[in-house]
Structure formats: structure tokens, C-alpha cells
Amino acid sequence: MEATVNRGTQTQTQTQTETDIAVVGGGPVGGLMACTLARAGYTVRLFERGPAPDPEHPREDTRGYALAAGSVTLLDDLGYWAELATTAAPIRRIVVSRRGGLGRVRMDAAQMGREALGQVVPAAALDPLLARARDAAGVASHHATTLAGVEAAEDGARRLHLEGPDGAWSCRARLLIAADGVGSPTREALGIPVQRHRYDADALVFDVRPSRAHDGEAFERFTDEGPLALLPQADGRMNVVWVAPPEVCDARLELDEPARMAALQERFGWALGRLHPAGDVLRFPLQRMHAPQPFAERALLLGNAAHSVHPVAGQGLNLALRDVADLLGVLREGAQPDGRPAFVADPGGRHVLEAWARRREGDIRRIVGVTDFLARGMRHVDGLLGHALGLGMMTVDRVPPLRDAFARGAMGLRPVPRHTLSRLPEARA
């Protein structure tokens, strides 16, 4: 059976319908996973429901990905950061505060001997880079292709039923990776259960242009409605993530831009001078979702398909990138004579999936718990409890070891298999 394979701008017909690894979902997480696995020596096919990118007519995208310092290190080890750095906005300082309450924590990269606590990378830079990286690594990318069904594992593989530009076809894979988002059709097809909690809140996301230069400063402000974050962008803009109950979001979307900016200014303050609108407003419902066992036979869940967290503290994508790094670490089984890492022959073996889930369990539980507490526990803190919280924040701010420990957590500086990542070949031989 034939399938159409898109690599960059070239289209070719192939009859091969077997692969070592099938990745469903071509966003930043699925895309990075696909190209690193191909560089490790596996045959990889990526299935993405969206159209193939057009280098001649790139779509406008003003989103920014907030990467913690640990994620930047990961991309640097893989050889992708140098290009991204030219368009990234460094986060040099983070100010955490409470509206109407005492206490503030200010984290400064310079005080920790670092250039930045993190970076904000334009989606318009990261997505095309990963598309080129997949092509260079030999990933077979199938666009405009959806998953119609998944068969139970048999003879060491799963058969995927797919629908694409040329009709229905199938592919056998020794490992199926679902990276198709929080609503993951692949997870549903696999029957993997999840735990969900719908927050009584939505997020309005948009850009503003401040009258004062942001100078790499990011803000996380806790209010009685929910957290309000402003992240620096490379061209002087700030990306706003404004969380509030759904009915409040309804009302704010009904406002004209001047009135909406006035409401934002009243909530945030004047640390950046006057804020001017700089783009459309998007709305996202917020939920916590977690798959206690993020794998099934010959299949695993990656990123938002496995865990979706509240956007407070910007931990979601960074958590998912550690999923990617740790899978490479688990798949490694030694070194080749030239010193490059050697990887297990069967990437979908039960022992591999169980080892990966054990390695990820603690990190995921910690981030889910912390973001849930910040989202819900900081909304209605007043009286003596509010005073104690304010004093605690002041203590953290004034005691360098406590402040630095707080900053290290925000930067995502945890052990990742750096030797494995930095020694991957550029492409499969």
C-alpha cells in the first residue's frame, strides 16, 4: 500500500508501511521527539493532521514559547539553540508579587551568575527549525493525516490505521508515541485513563507593547481572580496570560481595546508604563489533566497528551521537554566504539516504557502539585494567612539561599541525560 510522504517542499511516494517508531502530533514536543529518535538511529514516521509547512509562505504566528534555563540547555546540547538564540528574548529577572498584599520575590539571573533565567522563543522560529531538523534526521513526515484507529499490539508492534491525502492506509510500529495534545485522539484510541479537574478559570492570551522597555523582566502577579503573567518578547512586546473566572473573561472580551487595557493596567500596575494593545486576544479553558500510567503495551503518552497543567509559572512545555530528554536517556544502553551512545534495539519493550514512567513520575507529580497549589491556593489568601504568606515571600526575597533555591526550581535545572543528548549524530547514517 502506498503512502504520500512530505519532506520539506518535496513529495514522494513510498510503499514502506513499517517503522520502528510512529509519532502522532507534530507540535514542538512531537517534532523534537521525532528528530532526536531518528538521530539515535531509529526509523521514525511522524503523523500530523495539519498541512505541510510552506517555507515560501510561512503563516503569521506571534506566539512565544517560554523556555526555562534547563530547556535551553537541552536544546543547546542537541545543537538547536544557536539558531534560536538570534530571535529569543532572555528572561533576566522574574518578579513574583501579590495584588493588594505584602511580599514580593525578585529573582535576578546576574545574582546567580547566569546570563538568563530562561528565554522566550518565537513560535515562528522554533517550529520551522524543528521541521528542518526532522528532514535532516530522516523523519518521514506525513501531513494532513489523521489516526483512524489503533490495533492491539501483536507480534511486537501496533498497527495504525490512517487517513491522508491519498486515502486510507496502515502502518506497523514497534512503538507508538502520542504527542497530539490534551484532547489526544490517540490516547482515547489506546484507552489510557486520565484524571481531570476543570479549573473555574480561563486564560486570555494576547500581546501588549509597554511604553517602557521591559529589559528582560518577567512578571507573575497573583490576584483574587487568578495569576496574571507578562513575559518579555524579542521585539519589545510583552505576552500577557490573564487568568480569571469564565464569566469575567466573557465580560472582558466584550470590552473594546481601550477599556480592556484600562482593566489590565488596573490589575497589573505601572511597572512598565502604559500598556498598548499589540495583537488579537485568544481564550483557553484551563484544566489539570494527568495520566497516572502514561503508557500501554507498545505505546506511550508525551507532553500534554500525558499531563496538562495550569499555565501559572509557565511549566507545561518545559515539563514536556523533559519527557523527551528522559526517553532518550532510558533508551540508551551503552556506548559505541567511537564513544557515541548506543540505543536498545527494541524501543517499545515493556521494560523501556516502565523505566521511562518511573523516571518521569516524581517530576510530573511535583509540577502538577505546585501549579495546582499556585492556581487555587493563592486566589483567596487574606487575614492572618495572607499576612503570613507575605512575610514568607519577603523572607525568601531577602535570604539568598532561599531565593536561589526558588529560582533554580523555576529554571528547571534538574539532571537530564546531557551526555546522551550532546553525543547524538546529526542524522542517521
C-alpha positions, 0 to 999 in steps of 0.5 A: 500500500502506498503512502504520500510522504512530505519532506520539506517542499518535496513529495514522494511516494513510498510503499514502506508501511513499517517503522520502528517508531510512529509519532502522532502530533507534530507540535514542538514536543512531537517534532523534537521527539521525532528528530532526536529518535531518528538521530539515535538511529531509529526509523521514525514516521511522524503523523500530523493532521495539519498541512505541510509547512510552506517555507515560501509562505510561512503563516503569521504566528506571534506566539512565544514559547517560554523556555526555562534555563534547563530547556535551553540547555537541552536544546543547546546540547542537541545543537538547536539553540544557536539558531534560536538564540538570534530571535529569543528574548532572555528572561533576566529577572522574574518578579513574583508579587501579590495584588493588594498584599505584602511580599514580593520575590525578585529573582535576578539571573546576574545574582546567580551568575547566569546570563538568563533565567530562561528565554522566550522563543518565537513560535515562528522560529522554533517550529520551522527549525524543528521541521528542518531538523526532522528532514535532516534526521530522516523523519518521514513526515506525513501531513494532513493525516489523521489516526483512524484507529489503533490495533492491539499490539501483536507480534511486537508492534501496533498497527495504525490505521490512517487517513491522508491525502491519498486515502486510507492506509496502515502502518506497523510500529514497534512503538507508538508515541502520542504527542497530539495534545490534551484532547489526544485522539490517540490516547482515547484510541489506546484507552489510557485513563486520565484524571481531570479537574476543570479549573473555574478559570480561563486564560486570555492570551494576547500581546501588549507593547509597554511604553517602557522597555521591559529589559528582560523582566518577567512578571507573575502577579497573583490576584483574587481572580487568578495569576496574571503573567507578562513575559518579555518578547524579542521585539519589545512586546510583552505576552500577557496570560490573564487568568480569571473566572469564565464569566469575567473573561466573557465580560472582558472580551466584550470590552473594546481595546481601550477599556480592556487595557484600562482593566489590565493596567488596573490589575497589573500596575505601572511597572512598565508604563502604559500598556498598548494593545499589540495583537488579537486576544485568544481564550483557553479553558484551563484544566489539570489533566494527568495520566497516572500510567502514561503508557500501554503495551507498545505505546506511550503518552508525551507532553500534554497528551500525558499531563496538562497543567495550569499555565501559572509559572509557565511549566507545561512545555518545559515539563514536556521537554523533559519527557523527551530528554528522559526517553532518550536517556532510558533508551540508551544502553551503552556506548559505541566504539567511537564513544557515541551512545548506543540505543536498545534495539527494541524501543517499545519493550515493556521494560523501556516504557516502565523505566521511562514512567518511573523516571518521569513520575516524581517530576510530573507529580511535583509540577502538577502539585505546585501549579495546582497549589499556585492556581487555587491556593493563592486566589483567596489568601487574606487575614492572618494567612495572607499576612503570613504568606507575605512575610514568607515571600519577603523572607525568601526575597531577602535570604539568598539561599532561599531565593536561589533555591526558588529560582533554580526550581523555576529554571528547571535545572534538574539532571537530564541525560546531557551526555546522551543528548550532546553525543547524538549524530546529526542524522542517521547514517 
